[in-house]
Amino acid sequence: MDVAFDVFTEAFLQKITEYDLLELEQPQRGQLTDSYLMRALSELAPLCGDCFTISVDTEHRKAVFGGGAESWDALATIEIVNIVSEGMIVHWLKPYVNRQESLENVVSTRDFTTYSPAELLNRLGARHKMAMRDFKQMAFEYSYAHGDLTRLHL
């Protein structure tokens, strides 16, 4: 089963409101969203290794799913697109958490108030952890629902 990069990118862009990203010219935006996509796919592959395999065709800009994915219906494809786009959000958030100005603000802020930059960084970090948890939980649920449970050592 082949899924075009643009399908993942569109799902990702529908989940965020980043006007700076939308204002970028297509080649720059494509490079950025493709990097998020590659990282999300690389993290999804080991989580769902028993359900399907993932390879990437960068020349034709598509992700190729095999090993049982050939028989996917439209709903399974939508489910995977949703999971991968959630993983893209994780990687989109990471630079905000690690931004130097935010880190400097935490170090130099004396008053830790609810409106301080330190609190903003704290909330960004919490949001990043929540996005990562959601991504992994979605992948695990997919693996549980569609994987071969007889291979588990219970």
Summary of the structure (lengths in Angstrom):
residues: 154
radius of gyration: 18.0
end to end distance: 31.5
largest distance: 58.0
contacts: 418
relative contact order: 0.15
helix: 69%
strand: 8%
